[in-house]
Amino acid sequence: MAETTTALPKGFRGAEQGWPRLDRIPHPPRRVPLLGDVLGADRRTPIQDSLRYARQLGPIFRRKAFGREFVFVWGADLVADMADESRFAKHVGLGVANLRPLAGDGLFTAYNHEPHWQLAHDVLAPGFSREAMAGYHPMMLAVAERLTDRWDRELAAGRAVDVPGDMTKLTLETIARTGFGHDFGSFERDRLHPFVTAMVGTLSYAQRLNTVPSPLAPLLLRAATRRNEADIAYLNRTVDDLVRTRRAASGDGDLLDRMLETTHPETGERLSPENVRRQVITFLVAGHETTSGALSFALHYLARHPDVAARALAEVDHVWGDAQAPGYEQVAKLRYVRRVLDEALRLWPTAPAYAREATRDTELAGVHPIRRGGWALVLTPMLHRDPEVWGEGAERFDPDRFDAGAVRARAPHTFKPFGTGARACIGRQFALHEATLVLGLLLRRYQLRPDPSYRLRVTERLTLMPEGLKLHLERRTAPTAPAPVSVPDERSSEPGCPVHGTGD
């Protein structure tokens, strides 16, 4: 491969090079020479550490580690300015760049100048059209039925369900079946599929690389590097076998068929075999990891807020009526359920940061000079807690923040769980439809009972996931009586990326 697992991103620049007036940007107290702002930091929870510093230091701040300076931005006006595509673009930041040995120039990890990104985006975008989404719907239902079969067995045995584990199985099978015609058999396993284990290993390693000085990484992470190389080799073999099987037998027009058969409408180019592998890996990893987190957080909040769950259930029964299996259009009408999902993504966006770099010398919000190539991390969970936007009760779970009137009243670029701009998430609508469908099905089938002793803990591996979340279930015997539900006609989400997971 062109890059090693311990290399800095191509063209990496520290904040001291891109931000000529760092003195205007606050940093944590008790900075230590050489080591930087490491006192009190936990290498396992860098995002949650950064949230703590954000509350102390304000809407733009910097942190230093092992000689490298990083700028974080979360103030709504600053984030809105960085969304200006004429001056800023996606930056493949340090954690994401650490995934390039696996995903290379796939949609999520490609540098802006790499041609395969635009080619893949143009070839694959029709795979997320309304027509394509309607075609995926029956397969999403079939996978969801495998989940409810599993939960019925757990309920009959008197066991609580492992929410993050089961959501991971669900979302992996959904993207694998709808996108690539493959069945991992996740629900027939007591443990997670080895693909998931390897994927989590690569994500965790990519994050861990950021916690040690780069020159010392080969020594300090020798064993972890060997495991990571084995994980990457396994993921590559799995995808190569999947593609080889498809080449031997025609598919049904899914994403893999598009990757293998579709030419660019203007240039006639096709994706290379190597890039096909990278795109499949990107979709399998990003296409399920973040959605499983979003579902897990939403189920946590539904179990903790029975009034919200009751209101969501009433909407499901009203919209779906006596239908055993909802149609595609019926899912789109679950406006309140969608608000629940959006509010969970507000509090814990499972892709918790994205990086933006200046494409020319400019000033951020007219205050902070930044040179071409200078970059910053947008700290999404803190943007979503900005009291200037969300009020003093921003930590409170309240789906009505996303009713149509409230959304219209907010400034743009204040809700960014899917990134921003041209490189925002291509599969956003896929993820939202899948998650809304699953929440509706689970609400109608079960009452969700939390463990009273559980306190939300968030684990980080570039993405966010509730740790150790288990729920107890009670089976509903029949749908509640359909009742009118007051919902606006407009969709609740902020306008943005027209078409999950982390941004591409």
Order of alpha helices (4+ residues) and beta strands (2+ residues): alpha-alpha-beta-beta-alpha-beta-alpha-alpha-alpha-alpha-beta-alpha-alpha-alpha-alpha-alpha-alpha-alpha-alpha-alpha-beta-beta-beta-beta-alpha-alpha-alpha-alpha-beta-beta-beta-beta
